[in-house]
């Protein structure tokens, strides 16, 4: 039941929404162009639910195999069409209308991403501030650039950075572009400095280390500022409350070892589920000893960690990132465009061998990430859905027969040729496209299984 709620349901809900929006694009534009729709299906195979309603008695179907959907329209290629309805057949429409109907699905996916990003930007979220430190990697781009622990990144190539996530995104883009990156930082001493990351020879793939985070391979890591271990809140009935901790207490030592910040406290507590720890706290100028036994709860990947039900002031670690409706809309369009371009460029790099095909993911990986993002809250889950919606839109626009982009390719050739392609040519293209698609799906599934096993 836990696996079902944590992974399967978020995956099905998320995928169902993306497919619904995609097919609604085809459906609404087809209706707007006067084309008769016969069936609207979410999923393939045996129908689990179907009902007819509307002026055209459209059949609405929910089918057993959820990885896709389709909108069936009146078309002479699908069967005989009554003479009085020929003007409503898809194949009788001018090219511009057929292009609009086919392109509408991917376009609706991209617009969904814009809408999701816009909502997230307007509502806002608490994000890690872009404070960085070099890793221990020798001769990494960050080390060569002179990055120092505690550097707060103000901008990258003139673009303002408001969060660690923004910084990661820009650095990945620049790495794929093989660019030299100028980071304007504020040091711990309050001075401004420029750190130049040379990513011209940096490989986003990483070869044998492809599983490693590319930001870590640049020699960078997030370095949240330290803040005092001052207890801000205590959960009633929790381990901290039972031990006698109160808001305003400062934890100065655990088991005789001094703690420098609340990050040290969190690290020790997480590693100590069910184990008694002796806390030394400073209260009203006096030191008190309190025996605290952290409780136990599951964390990501099924790992059990300790917790005591105490909160600390983390305002120095996070920044609230929020935008007005107008600016949020502009940023949503920009992020959707940049992600689309990055997706296309990544596909090109895979085809040319500059990025490993091991990076291709299938339904198991998507389900895994959907579940994990949902466990972290609504905002991470919606961010994930926006990214997948963009990927779905871009992939469907690729000029591969069977996909929407393949049909657009047929219409482009028809426009150039002056007449429709022969049924034989179309059928041949469909077989090639289906073969390529099945090979890609099999390869993606192989990668998924390989990741789970390893």
C-alpha beads as a LAMMPS data file, in Angstrom:
LAMMPS data file: protein, C-alpha beads

454 atoms
453 bonds

1 atom types
1 bond types

-500.0 500.0 xlo xhi
-500.0 500.0 ylo yhi
-500.0 500.0 zlo zhi

Masses

1 110.0

Atoms # bond

1 1 1 0.000 0.000 0.000
2 1 1 2.870 2.384 0.822
3 1 1 4.493 1.745 -2.579
4 1 1 1.131 2.260 -4.284
5 1 1 0.505 5.597 -2.544
6 1 1 4.097 6.822 -2.752
7 1 1 4.958 5.943 -6.350
8 1 1 2.193 4.391 -8.470
9 1 1 -0.554 6.942 -7.758
10 1 1 1.634 10.079 -8.221
11 1 1 2.959 8.554 -11.465
12 1 1 -0.508 7.740 -12.832
13 1 1 -2.008 11.079 -11.781
14 1 1 0.877 13.045 -13.247
15 1 1 1.046 11.066 -16.478
16 1 1 -2.737 11.112 -16.803
17 1 1 -2.775 14.914 -16.552
18 1 1 -0.066 15.288 -19.203
19 1 1 -1.820 12.907 -21.613
20 1 1 -5.192 14.576 -20.975
21 1 1 -3.789 18.036 -21.765
22 1 1 -2.012 16.727 -24.885
23 1 1 -5.108 15.053 -26.299
24 1 1 -7.315 18.022 -25.338
25 1 1 -5.088 20.128 -27.556
26 1 1 -5.823 17.890 -30.549
27 1 1 -9.528 17.660 -29.635
28 1 1 -10.243 21.364 -29.096
29 1 1 -8.411 22.559 -32.205
30 1 1 -10.031 19.803 -34.308
31 1 1 -13.459 20.923 -33.112
32 1 1 -12.509 24.539 -33.752
33 1 1 -11.541 23.626 -37.327
34 1 1 -14.870 21.871 -37.904
35 1 1 -13.474 18.317 -37.899
36 1 1 -15.721 15.601 -36.454
37 1 1 -14.200 13.717 -33.493
38 1 1 -15.253 10.080 -33.054
39 1 1 -13.292 9.023 -29.969
40 1 1 -11.219 10.611 -27.198
41 1 1 -9.102 8.005 -25.405
42 1 1 -6.751 8.221 -22.438
43 1 1 -4.658 5.058 -22.661
44 1 1 -4.627 2.194 -25.163
45 1 1 -6.057 -1.316 -25.226
46 1 1 -9.111 -2.651 -23.420
47 1 1 -11.506 0.143 -22.305
48 1 1 -12.035 0.337 -18.544
49 1 1 -14.631 3.073 -18.924
50 1 1 -16.433 4.536 -21.928
51 1 1 -19.361 6.824 -22.453
52 1 1 -20.877 8.707 -25.374
53 1 1 -22.228 12.236 -25.182
54 1 1 -22.158 15.579 -26.972
55 1 1 -23.631 16.786 -30.249
56 1 1 -21.458 14.376 -32.271
57 1 1 -21.948 11.483 -29.836
58 1 1 -18.169 11.385 -29.133
59 1 1 -16.978 8.218 -27.392
60 1 1 -14.901 9.085 -24.276
61 1 1 -12.652 6.209 -23.197
62 1 1 -10.328 5.400 -20.298
63 1 1 -8.244 2.388 -21.376
64 1 1 -6.101 -0.149 -19.536
65 1 1 -2.620 0.737 -20.843
66 1 1 -1.937 4.284 -19.565
67 1 1 1.221 5.248 -21.506
68 1 1 -0.448 7.440 -24.109
69 1 1 -3.761 8.346 -25.680
70 1 1 -5.349 9.395 -28.953
71 1 1 -8.120 11.392 -30.597
72 1 1 -9.830 9.536 -33.443
73 1 1 -11.295 11.829 -36.095
74 1 1 -13.497 11.297 -39.111
75 1 1 -11.108 10.363 -41.937
76 1 1 -11.515 8.602 -45.264
77 1 1 -8.304 6.657 -44.554
78 1 1 -10.098 5.075 -41.563
79 1 1 -13.234 4.026 -43.410
80 1 1 -16.088 5.193 -45.578
81 1 1 -17.419 8.691 -44.877
82 1 1 -20.978 9.707 -45.683
83 1 1 -21.156 12.320 -48.479
84 1 1 -22.869 14.911 -46.248
85 1 1 -19.974 14.690 -43.756
86 1 1 -17.039 14.814 -46.171
87 1 1 -16.433 18.480 -45.322
88 1 1 -15.838 17.412 -41.688
89 1 1 -13.285 14.699 -42.523
90 1 1 -9.734 15.358 -41.313
91 1 1 -8.130 14.395 -44.623
92 1 1 -10.318 16.915 -46.513
93 1 1 -8.985 19.878 -44.492
94 1 1 -6.401 22.289 -45.958
95 1 1 -2.813 21.759 -44.834
96 1 1 -2.825 24.737 -42.440
97 1 1 -5.741 23.227 -40.477
98 1 1 -4.203 19.756 -40.329
99 1 1 -0.922 21.281 -39.122
100 1 1 -2.773 23.236 -36.417
101 1 1 -4.646 20.135 -35.213
102 1 1 -1.543 17.929 -35.065
103 1 1 0.715 20.581 -33.506
104 1 1 -1.880 21.476 -30.862
105 1 1 -1.069 18.461 -28.656
106 1 1 2.626 19.283 -28.103
107 1 1 1.846 23.012 -27.912
108 1 1 -0.701 22.385 -25.137
109 1 1 1.976 20.434 -23.215
110 1 1 4.331 23.412 -23.476
111 1 1 1.564 25.803 -22.399
112 1 1 0.814 23.555 -19.408
113 1 1 4.465 23.913 -18.351
114 1 1 4.166 27.704 -18.658
115 1 1 1.020 27.644 -16.497
116 1 1 2.629 25.449 -13.836
117 1 1 5.799 27.537 -13.701
118 1 1 3.742 30.731 -13.551
119 1 1 1.747 29.453 -10.573
120 1 1 4.904 28.325 -8.772
121 1 1 6.609 31.685 -9.372
122 1 1 3.576 33.664 -8.166
123 1 1 3.031 31.577 -5.027
124 1 1 6.769 31.550 -4.314
125 1 1 8.888 29.139 -2.327
126 1 1 11.712 29.071 0.185
127 1 1 14.877 28.177 -1.709
128 1 1 18.447 27.514 -0.634
129 1 1 20.486 30.671 -1.098
130 1 1 23.238 30.359 -3.774
131 1 1 26.090 30.107 -1.273
132 1 1 28.846 27.856 -2.630
133 1 1 32.068 26.120 -1.683
134 1 1 34.659 24.123 -3.631
135 1 1 34.681 20.356 -3.294
136 1 1 37.837 18.357 -2.567
137 1 1 38.250 17.553 -6.290
138 1 1 41.735 18.468 -7.495
139 1 1 42.095 20.856 -10.463
140 1 1 38.313 21.168 -10.879
141 1 1 36.945 24.239 -12.721
142 1 1 35.803 25.676 -9.361
143 1 1 39.207 25.170 -7.758
144 1 1 40.993 26.720 -10.730
145 1 1 38.535 29.664 -10.625
146 1 1 39.437 30.306 -6.987
147 1 1 36.004 29.615 -5.509
148 1 1 36.036 30.042 -1.726
149 1 1 33.782 28.558 0.942
150 1 1 30.960 30.973 1.710
151 1 1 30.944 32.745 -1.667
152 1 1 27.416 34.078 -2.283
153 1 1 26.720 34.088 -6.026
154 1 1 25.054 37.362 -6.994
155 1 1 24.940 36.833 -10.750
156 1 1 26.156 34.581 -13.559
157 1 1 27.202 36.400 -16.730
158 1 1 25.079 39.328 -15.576
159 1 1 21.997 37.205 -14.795
160 1 1 20.798 37.603 -11.197
161 1 1 20.868 34.466 -9.052
162 1 1 18.304 34.214 -6.268
163 1 1 18.595 30.535 -5.337
164 1 1 20.838 27.478 -5.501
165 1 1 18.393 25.907 -7.955
166 1 1 18.676 28.899 -10.318
167 1 1 22.473 28.623 -10.144
168 1 1 22.436 24.885 -10.920
169 1 1 20.174 25.409 -13.922
170 1 1 22.347 28.145 -15.441
171 1 1 25.565 26.179 -14.893
172 1 1 24.147 23.061 -16.594
173 1 1 23.070 25.177 -19.576
174 1 1 26.475 26.826 -19.817
175 1 1 28.218 23.446 -19.530
176 1 1 26.269 22.076 -22.506
177 1 1 27.219 25.227 -24.419
178 1 1 30.899 24.696 -23.441
179 1 1 31.105 28.297 -22.272
180 1 1 33.332 30.288 -19.952
181 1 1 31.201 31.449 -17.013
182 1 1 31.695 34.599 -14.923
183 1 1 30.339 34.357 -11.376
184 1 1 29.991 37.620 -9.468
185 1 1 30.202 36.661 -5.782
186 1 1 30.167 38.284 -2.373
187 1 1 32.765 36.716 -0.109
188 1 1 32.317 35.959 3.589
189 1 1 34.329 39.142 4.259
190 1 1 31.729 41.222 2.361
191 1 1 33.875 41.960 -0.709
192 1 1 32.730 41.429 -4.285
193 1 1 34.838 39.259 -6.579
194 1 1 34.601 37.518 -9.960
195 1 1 35.190 33.759 -10.275
196 1 1 35.624 32.530 -13.860
197 1 1 34.600 28.901 -14.408
198 1 1 36.148 27.499 -17.581
199 1 1 33.618 24.952 -18.880
200 1 1 34.848 24.970 -22.492
201 1 1 36.275 21.444 -22.172
202 1 1 33.798 20.240 -19.546
203 1 1 31.706 17.176 -20.470
204 1 1 28.180 17.221 -19.089
205 1 1 28.099 13.435 -19.473
206 1 1 31.134 12.578 -17.359
207 1 1 31.926 9.243 -19.028
208 1 1 32.342 6.540 -16.398
209 1 1 31.216 9.046 -13.742
210 1 1 27.988 9.870 -15.582
211 1 1 25.952 9.074 -12.466
212 1 1 27.733 11.826 -10.557
213 1 1 26.105 15.236 -10.320
214 1 1 27.650 17.480 -13.030
215 1 1 27.747 20.405 -10.574
216 1 1 29.857 18.277 -8.207
217 1 1 32.171 17.402 -11.111
218 1 1 32.620 21.129 -11.688
219 1 1 33.973 21.159 -8.141
220 1 1 31.013 23.060 -6.667
221 1 1 28.676 22.320 -3.795
222 1 1 26.064 24.188 -1.828
223 1 1 27.483 25.684 1.368
224 1 1 24.620 26.852 3.599
225 1 1 25.782 29.463 6.126
226 1 1 26.133 28.311 9.707
227 1 1 23.618 29.622 12.218
228 1 1 23.362 29.152 15.985
229 1 1 21.719 26.017 17.358
230 1 1 19.004 28.118 18.987
231 1 1 15.758 26.189 19.459
232 1 1 12.902 28.160 17.864
233 1 1 10.029 25.708 18.371
234 1 1 9.345 22.411 20.151
235 1 1 6.770 19.898 18.950
236 1 1 4.374 18.906 21.723
237 1 1 4.836 15.267 22.701
238 1 1 8.060 14.910 20.692
239 1 1 11.420 13.660 21.965
240 1 1 12.678 17.217 22.574
241 1 1 9.566 18.131 24.572
242 1 1 9.748 14.953 26.685
243 1 1 13.407 15.631 27.459
244 1 1 12.626 19.162 28.643
245 1 1 13.923 21.284 25.756
246 1 1 12.231 24.679 25.422
247 1 1 12.106 27.419 22.789
248 1 1 15.016 29.771 23.406
249 1 1 17.419 27.020 24.542
250 1 1 20.800 26.981 22.787
251 1 1 22.321 23.533 22.278
252 1 1 26.055 23.895 22.934
253 1 1 27.216 20.257 23.118
254 1 1 26.070 16.659 22.520
255 1 1 27.761 13.770 24.343
256 1 1 30.570 16.093 25.412
257 1 1 31.364 17.318 21.874
258 1 1 30.737 21.003 21.144
259 1 1 28.321 21.837 18.304
260 1 1 28.977 24.909 16.166
261 1 1 25.541 25.217 14.543
262 1 1 22.124 23.612 14.267
263 1 1 23.398 21.771 11.185
264 1 1 25.677 19.796 13.521
265 1 1 22.685 19.012 15.753
266 1 1 20.582 17.814 12.814
267 1 1 23.424 15.598 11.557
268 1 1 23.888 13.921 14.954
269 1 1 20.149 13.494 15.580
270 1 1 19.517 11.952 12.150
271 1 1 22.248 9.385 12.758
272 1 1 20.880 8.447 16.218
273 1 1 17.346 7.010 15.949
274 1 1 16.424 5.377 19.254
275 1 1 19.793 6.177 20.876
276 1 1 20.036 8.289 24.031
277 1 1 22.162 11.432 23.606
278 1 1 23.229 13.836 26.369
279 1 1 22.471 17.399 25.298
280 1 1 24.068 20.379 27.035
281 1 1 21.834 23.428 26.608
282 1 1 22.316 27.026 27.710
283 1 1 19.201 28.486 29.333
284 1 1 19.077 31.861 31.097
285 1 1 22.890 31.913 31.313
286 1 1 23.170 28.442 32.852
287 1 1 24.161 25.102 31.290
288 1 1 21.764 22.174 31.746
289 1 1 22.177 18.513 30.828
290 1 1 19.195 16.791 29.169
291 1 1 18.988 13.167 28.007
292 1 1 17.280 13.103 24.601
293 1 1 16.239 9.915 22.791
294 1 1 15.520 10.744 19.095
295 1 1 12.477 9.116 17.572
296 1 1 12.619 7.207 14.290
297 1 1 10.938 7.835 10.963
298 1 1 11.512 6.785 7.326
299 1 1 13.311 9.132 4.987
300 1 1 13.988 8.858 1.249
301 1 1 14.897 5.417 -0.169
302 1 1 13.436 3.745 2.925
303 1 1 16.260 4.883 5.211
304 1 1 15.251 5.459 8.854
305 1 1 16.533 8.649 10.482
306 1 1 16.284 10.164 13.944
307 1 1 14.220 13.226 14.818
308 1 1 13.430 15.072 18.059
309 1 1 10.641 17.448 17.055
310 1 1 12.595 20.685 17.494
311 1 1 12.832 23.538 14.997
312 1 1 15.675 26.004 14.468
313 1 1 15.841 29.441 12.874
314 1 1 16.997 28.767 9.306
315 1 1 16.301 32.210 7.827
316 1 1 19.992 32.690 6.997
317 1 1 19.929 29.481 4.935
318 1 1 16.880 30.169 2.762
319 1 1 15.530 32.989 0.637
320 1 1 11.894 33.412 -0.373
321 1 1 11.733 33.534 -4.169
322 1 1 8.509 35.082 -5.444
323 1 1 7.526 37.227 -8.450
324 1 1 4.588 39.411 -9.452
325 1 1 2.088 37.969 -11.978
326 1 1 3.589 39.825 -14.979
327 1 1 7.227 39.028 -14.236
328 1 1 6.276 35.463 -13.297
329 1 1 4.627 34.961 -16.704
330 1 1 7.724 36.224 -18.523
331 1 1 9.963 33.953 -16.454
332 1 1 7.633 30.979 -17.041
333 1 1 7.795 31.434 -20.832
334 1 1 11.564 31.901 -20.673
335 1 1 12.141 28.800 -18.534
336 1 1 9.901 26.715 -20.804
337 1 1 11.789 27.939 -23.877
338 1 1 15.214 27.325 -22.300
339 1 1 14.206 23.837 -21.145
340 1 1 12.850 22.994 -24.610
341 1 1 16.055 24.187 -26.269
342 1 1 18.177 22.292 -23.761
343 1 1 16.145 19.115 -24.359
344 1 1 16.647 19.384 -28.119
345 1 1 20.356 20.052 -27.723
346 1 1 20.726 17.079 -25.366
347 1 1 18.984 14.814 -27.893
348 1 1 21.378 16.042 -30.571
349 1 1 24.383 15.369 -28.325
350 1 1 23.097 11.839 -27.668
351 1 1 22.718 11.193 -31.398
352 1 1 26.280 12.419 -32.053
353 1 1 27.666 10.407 -29.143
354 1 1 28.680 13.367 -26.955
355 1 1 26.208 12.319 -24.240
356 1 1 25.779 8.691 -23.226
357 1 1 22.526 6.922 -24.108
358 1 1 22.542 5.750 -20.487
359 1 1 20.835 9.068 -19.744
360 1 1 17.668 7.945 -21.578
361 1 1 14.971 7.269 -18.971
362 1 1 11.756 5.283 -19.180
363 1 1 8.530 4.837 -17.198
364 1 1 10.192 3.223 -14.156
365 1 1 12.572 6.132 -13.632
366 1 1 9.768 8.638 -14.233
367 1 1 7.598 6.817 -11.664
368 1 1 10.487 6.822 -9.191
369 1 1 11.107 10.560 -9.565
370 1 1 7.368 11.317 -9.532
371 1 1 7.012 9.485 -6.218
372 1 1 10.053 11.112 -4.625
373 1 1 9.087 14.604 -5.750
374 1 1 5.530 14.102 -4.451
375 1 1 6.924 13.036 -1.070
376 1 1 8.790 16.362 -0.856
377 1 1 5.607 18.385 -1.370
378 1 1 3.298 19.839 -3.998
379 1 1 5.778 22.405 -5.381
380 1 1 8.524 19.846 -6.241
381 1 1 5.896 17.572 -7.804
382 1 1 4.510 20.396 -9.980
383 1 1 8.061 21.359 -10.986
384 1 1 8.633 17.763 -12.063
385 1 1 5.345 17.700 -14.018
386 1 1 6.298 20.919 -15.831
387 1 1 9.644 19.436 -16.858
388 1 1 8.068 16.173 -18.079
389 1 1 5.355 18.122 -19.915
390 1 1 8.069 20.037 -21.792
391 1 1 9.898 16.798 -22.588
392 1 1 6.668 15.238 -23.880
393 1 1 5.924 18.279 -26.028
394 1 1 9.430 18.463 -27.506
395 1 1 9.700 14.714 -28.174
396 1 1 6.344 14.675 -29.941
397 1 1 7.522 17.440 -32.278
398 1 1 10.515 15.409 -33.479
399 1 1 10.201 14.521 -37.198
400 1 1 9.746 10.796 -36.527
401 1 1 6.826 8.976 -38.206
402 1 1 4.160 7.854 -35.693
403 1 1 4.846 10.951 -33.554
404 1 1 3.070 14.275 -34.166
405 1 1 6.283 15.653 -35.640
406 1 1 6.276 12.859 -38.206
407 1 1 2.834 13.910 -39.428
408 1 1 4.016 17.515 -39.614
409 1 1 6.913 16.265 -41.758
410 1 1 4.431 14.569 -44.100
411 1 1 2.482 17.831 -44.435
412 1 1 5.668 19.785 -45.143
413 1 1 6.547 17.323 -47.937
414 1 1 2.975 17.534 -49.223
415 1 1 3.241 21.324 -49.359
416 1 1 6.537 21.137 -51.265
417 1 1 5.359 18.337 -53.570
418 1 1 1.964 19.906 -54.234
419 1 1 0.082 16.684 -53.488
420 1 1 -0.316 14.172 -50.663
421 1 1 2.224 11.392 -50.229
422 1 1 1.182 7.957 -51.435
423 1 1 -0.385 5.541 -48.963
424 1 1 2.566 3.213 -49.551
425 1 1 5.111 5.916 -48.601
426 1 1 3.147 6.855 -45.492
427 1 1 2.784 3.208 -44.414
428 1 1 6.512 2.617 -44.934
429 1 1 7.346 5.678 -42.844
430 1 1 4.955 4.556 -40.105
431 1 1 6.675 1.149 -39.907
432 1 1 10.085 2.788 -39.595
433 1 1 8.810 5.219 -36.966
434 1 1 7.111 2.467 -34.954
435 1 1 10.283 0.359 -35.058
436 1 1 12.407 3.277 -33.827
437 1 1 9.897 4.073 -31.093
438 1 1 9.754 0.471 -29.863
439 1 1 13.573 0.275 -29.853
440 1 1 13.772 3.516 -27.851
441 1 1 11.187 2.281 -25.348
442 1 1 13.023 -1.028 -24.928
443 1 1 16.332 0.783 -24.433
444 1 1 14.786 3.177 -21.903
445 1 1 13.271 0.255 -19.991
446 1 1 16.657 -1.510 -20.007
447 1 1 18.257 1.627 -18.510
448 1 1 15.503 1.807 -15.883
449 1 1 16.037 -1.797 -14.793
450 1 1 19.799 -1.347 -14.824
451 1 1 19.521 1.711 -12.541
452 1 1 17.246 -0.157 -10.126
453 1 1 19.557 -3.192 -10.003
454 1 1 22.724 -1.124 -9.550

Bonds

1 1 1 2
2 1 2 3
3 1 3 4
4 1 4 5
5 1 5 6
6 1 6 7
7 1 7 8
8 1 8 9
9 1 9 10
10 1 10 11
11 1 11 12
12 1 12 13
13 1 13 14
14 1 14 15
15 1 15 16
16 1 16 17
17 1 17 18
18 1 18 19
19 1 19 20
20 1 20 21
21 1 21 22
22 1 22 23
23 1 23 24
24 1 24 25
25 1 25 26
26 1 26 27
27 1 27 28
28 1 28 29
29 1 29 30
30 1 30 31
31 1 31 32
32 1 32 33
33 1 33 34
34 1 34 35
35 1 35 36
36 1 36 37
37 1 37 38
38 1 38 39
39 1 39 40
40 1 40 41
41 1 41 42
42 1 42 43
43 1 43 44
44 1 44 45
45 1 45 46
46 1 46 47
47 1 47 48
48 1 48 49
49 1 49 50
50 1 50 51
51 1 51 52
52 1 52 53
53 1 53 54
54 1 54 55
55 1 55 56
56 1 56 57
57 1 57 58
58 1 58 59
59 1 59 60
60 1 60 61
61 1 61 62
62 1 62 63
63 1 63 64
64 1 64 65
65 1 65 66
66 1 66 67
67 1 67 68
68 1 68 69
69 1 69 70
70 1 70 71
71 1 71 72
72 1 72 73
73 1 73 74
74 1 74 75
75 1 75 76
76 1 76 77
77 1 77 78
78 1 78 79
79 1 79 80
80 1 80 81
81 1 81 82
82 1 82 83
83 1 83 84
84 1 84 85
85 1 85 86
86 1 86 87
87 1 87 88
88 1 88 89
89 1 89 90
90 1 90 91
91 1 91 92
92 1 92 93
93 1 93 94
94 1 94 95
95 1 95 96
96 1 96 97
97 1 97 98
98 1 98 99
99 1 99 100
100 1 100 101
101 1 101 102
102 1 102 103
103 1 103 104
104 1 104 105
105 1 105 106
106 1 106 107
107 1 107 108
108 1 108 109
109 1 109 110
110 1 110 111
111 1 111 112
112 1 112 113
113 1 113 114
114 1 114 115
115 1 115 116
116 1 116 117
117 1 117 118
118 1 118 119
119 1 119 120
120 1 120 121
121 1 121 122
122 1 122 123
123 1 123 124
124 1 124 125
125 1 125 126
126 1 126 127
127 1 127 128
128 1 128 129
129 1 129 130
130 1 130 131
131 1 131 132
132 1 132 133
133 1 133 134
134 1 134 135
135 1 135 136
136 1 136 137
137 1 137 138
138 1 138 139
139 1 139 140
140 1 140 141
141 1 141 142
142 1 142 143
143 1 143 144
144 1 144 145
145 1 145 146
146 1 146 147
147 1 147 148
148 1 148 149
149 1 149 150
150 1 150 151
151 1 151 152
152 1 152 153
153 1 153 154
154 1 154 155
155 1 155 156
156 1 156 157
157 1 157 158
158 1 158 159
159 1 159 160
160 1 160 161
161 1 161 162
162 1 162 163
163 1 163 164
164 1 164 165
165 1 165 166
166 1 166 167
167 1 167 168
168 1 168 169
169 1 169 170
170 1 170 171
171 1 171 172
172 1 172 173
173 1 173 174
174 1 174 175
175 1 175 176
176 1 176 177
177 1 177 178
178 1 178 179
179 1 179 180
180 1 180 181
181 1 181 182
182 1 182 183
183 1 183 184
184 1 184 185
185 1 185 186
186 1 186 187
187 1 187 188
188 1 188 189
189 1 189 190
190 1 190 191
191 1 191 192
192 1 192 193
193 1 193 194
194 1 194 195
195 1 195 196
196 1 196 197
197 1 197 198
198 1 198 199
199 1 199 200
200 1 200 201
201 1 201 202
202 1 202 203
203 1 203 204
204 1 204 205
205 1 205 206
206 1 206 207
207 1 207 208
208 1 208 209
209 1 209 210
210 1 210 211
211 1 211 212
212 1 212 213
213 1 213 214
214 1 214 215
215 1 215 216
216 1 216 217
217 1 217 218
218 1 218 219
219 1 219 220
220 1 220 221
221 1 221 222
222 1 222 223
223 1 223 224
224 1 224 225
225 1 225 226
226 1 226 227
227 1 227 228
228 1 228 229
229 1 229 230
230 1 230 231
231 1 231 232
232 1 232 233
233 1 233 234
234 1 234 235
235 1 235 236
236 1 236 237
237 1 237 238
238 1 238 239
239 1 239 240
240 1 240 241
241 1 241 242
242 1 242 243
243 1 243 244
244 1 244 245
245 1 245 246
246 1 246 247
247 1 247 248
248 1 248 249
249 1 249 250
250 1 250 251
251 1 251 252
252 1 252 253
253 1 253 254
254 1 254 255
255 1 255 256
256 1 256 257
257 1 257 258
258 1 258 259
259 1 259 260
260 1 260 261
261 1 261 262
262 1 262 263
263 1 263 264
264 1 264 265
265 1 265 266
266 1 266 267
267 1 267 268
268 1 268 269
269 1 269 270
270 1 270 271
271 1 271 272
272 1 272 273
273 1 273 274
274 1 274 275
275 1 275 276
276 1 276 277
277 1 277 278
278 1 278 279
279 1 279 280
280 1 280 281
281 1 281 282
282 1 282 283
283 1 283 284
284 1 284 285
285 1 285 286
286 1 286 287
287 1 287 288
288 1 288 289
289 1 289 290
290 1 290 291
291 1 291 292
292 1 292 293
293 1 293 294
294 1 294 295
295 1 295 296
296 1 296 297
297 1 297 298
298 1 298 299
299 1 299 300
300 1 300 301
301 1 301 302
302 1 302 303
303 1 303 304
304 1 304 305
305 1 305 306
306 1 306 307
307 1 307 308
308 1 308 309
309 1 309 310
310 1 310 311
311 1 311 312
312 1 312 313
313 1 313 314
314 1 314 315
315 1 315 316
316 1 316 317
317 1 317 318
318 1 318 319
319 1 319 320
320 1 320 321
321 1 321 322
322 1 322 323
323 1 323 324
324 1 324 325
325 1 325 326
326 1 326 327
327 1 327 328
328 1 328 329
329 1 329 330
330 1 330 331
331 1 331 332
332 1 332 333
333 1 333 334
334 1 334 335
335 1 335 336
336 1 336 337
337 1 337 338
338 1 338 339
339 1 339 340
340 1 340 341
341 1 341 342
342 1 342 343
343 1 343 344
344 1 344 345
345 1 345 346
346 1 346 347
347 1 347 348
348 1 348 349
349 1 349 350
350 1 350 351
351 1 351 352
352 1 352 353
353 1 353 354
354 1 354 355
355 1 355 356
356 1 356 357
357 1 357 358
358 1 358 359
359 1 359 360
360 1 360 361
361 1 361 362
362 1 362 363
363 1 363 364
364 1 364 365
365 1 365 366
366 1 366 367
367 1 367 368
368 1 368 369
369 1 369 370
370 1 370 371
371 1 371 372
372 1 372 373
373 1 373 374
374 1 374 375
375 1 375 376
376 1 376 377
377 1 377 378
378 1 378 379
379 1 379 380
380 1 380 381
381 1 381 382
382 1 382 383
383 1 383 384
384 1 384 385
385 1 385 386
386 1 386 387
387 1 387 388
388 1 388 389
389 1 389 390
390 1 390 391
391 1 391 392
392 1 392 393
393 1 393 394
394 1 394 395
395 1 395 396
396 1 396 397
397 1 397 398
398 1 398 399
399 1 399 400
400 1 400 401
401 1 401 402
402 1 402 403
403 1 403 404
404 1 404 405
405 1 405 406
406 1 406 407
407 1 407 408
408 1 408 409
409 1 409 410
410 1 410 411
411 1 411 412
412 1 412 413
413 1 413 414
414 1 414 415
415 1 415 416
416 1 416 417
417 1 417 418
418 1 418 419
419 1 419 420
420 1 420 421
421 1 421 422
422 1 422 423
423 1 423 424
424 1 424 425
425 1 425 426
426 1 426 427
427 1 427 428
428 1 428 429
429 1 429 430
430 1 430 431
431 1 431 432
432 1 432 433
433 1 433 434
434 1 434 435
435 1 435 436
436 1 436 437
437 1 437 438
438 1 438 439
439 1 439 440
440 1 440 441
441 1 441 442
442 1 442 443
443 1 443 444
444 1 444 445
445 1 445 446
446 1 446 447
447 1 447 448
448 1 448 449
449 1 449 450
450 1 450 451
451 1 451 452
452 1 452 453
453 1 453 454
